[in-house]
Amino acid sequence: MPSMELVAIDERVLALAREHPRGTERRTLLPYRESLNDLATYARLPERDRDVIVRWTEVRRRLVEAHALDHDPANLADPLLPYAALRAHVIAGECRASGRVACADPGGDLIAAVRAIRFA
């Protein structure tokens, strides 16, 4: 069974992320800092590690859509990564990990988009 099944997001996860977005993002993504700066490094990550990044990025999508909670360029102390850049990096990294040169981003649910890239 593909590990993408492990990325379910429930209301508890969303509530925690909404309450502490910056700390949650830092704890979640800090171990993957290098892979978030380099597509080749991202693509070499084991699928279970990429799942962690995909899951957080989907949480961020939901926070942006429901609560307009995203990177604030006017706040220099705001460590949240810009959602659009994070999503684009994930799509490009998953595309590269699957051995393809380019993949379209259909928008919407990122978990579904990554599943389509991985299992196409």
ZAMARGU-4260 file (C-alpha; in steps of 0.2 Angstrom, whole numbers, plus 5000, padded with zeros to 4 digits):
<rodrens>
0) 5000/5000/5000 | 5007/5017/4995 | 5012/5028/5010 | 5001/5042/5004 | 4988/5034/5014
5) 4997/5040/5030 | 4994/5058/5026 | 4976/5060/5032 | 4972/5077/5040 | 4959/5078/5053
10) 4952/5093/5062 | 4964/5091/5077 | 4979/5093/5065 | 4971/5109/5057 | 4966/5116/5074
15) 4984/5114/5080 | 4991/5121/5064 | 4979/5136/5065 | 4984/5140/5083 | 5003/5138/5081
20) 5006/5139/5062 | 5024/5145/5063 | 5030/5133/5077 | 5021/5119/5069 | 5029/5123/5052
25) 5046/5124/5059 | 5045/5108/5069 | 5038/5099/5053 | 5049/5106/5040 | 5066/5110/5048
30) 5073/5092/5046 | 5069/5094/5027 | 5077/5112/5025 | 5090/5106/5012 | 5077/5097/5002
35) 5066/5113/5002 | 5080/5122/4994 | 5085/5110/4981 | 5074/5099/4970 | 5086/5085/4967
40) 5088/5083/4986 | 5069/5083/4988 | 5067/5070/4974 | 5080/5059/4983 | 5071/5059/4999
45) 5062/5043/5004 | 5043/5043/5000 | 5039/5043/5018 | 5049/5059/5021 | 5041/5067/5006
50) 5024/5063/5013 | 5028/5073/5028 | 5031/5088/5017 | 5016/5085/5006 | 5005/5083/5021
55) 5011/5100/5029 | 5009/5109/5012 | 4991/5102/5011 | 4988/5108/5029 | 4994/5125/5023
60) 4983/5125/5008 | 4968/5123/5019 | 4974/5136/5031 | 4976/5148/5017 | 4959/5144/5010
65) 4949/5144/5026 | 4958/5157/5036 | 4969/5167/5024 | 4984/5162/5035 | 5000/5163/5024
70) 5017/5171/5023 | 5016/5189/5027 | 5029/5199/5017 | 5026/5214/5028 | 5031/5205/5043
75) 5050/5202/5043 | 5049/5190/5058 | 5036/5179/5050 | 5045/5163/5046 | 5030/5154/5036
80) 5036/5149/5019 | 5025/5157/5005 | 5012/5143/5002 | 5012/5145/4983 | 5031/5143/4982
85) 5030/5128/4994 | 5017/5120/4983 | 5026/5123/4967 | 5042/5115/4975 | 5032/5100/4980
90) 5024/5097/4963 | 5041/5100/4954 | 5050/5088/4967 | 5037/5074/4965 | 5038/5076/4946
95) 5057/5074/4947 | 5056/5059/4959 | 5044/5051/4947 | 5057/5053/4933 | 5047/5066/4923
100) 5052/5082/4916 | 5036/5092/4919 | 5020/5089/4928 | 5004/5100/4928 | 4997/5106/4945
105) 4978/5104/4944 | 4976/5115/4960 | 4965/5110/4974 | 4970/5095/4986 | 4989/5093/4985
110) 4988/5075/4992 | 4977/5070/4977 | 4989/5079/4965 | 5004/5071/4972 | 4995/5054/4972
115) 4991/5057/4953 | 5010/5061/4949 | 5016/5046/4959 | 5004/5033/4953 | 5001/5039/4935
</rodrens>
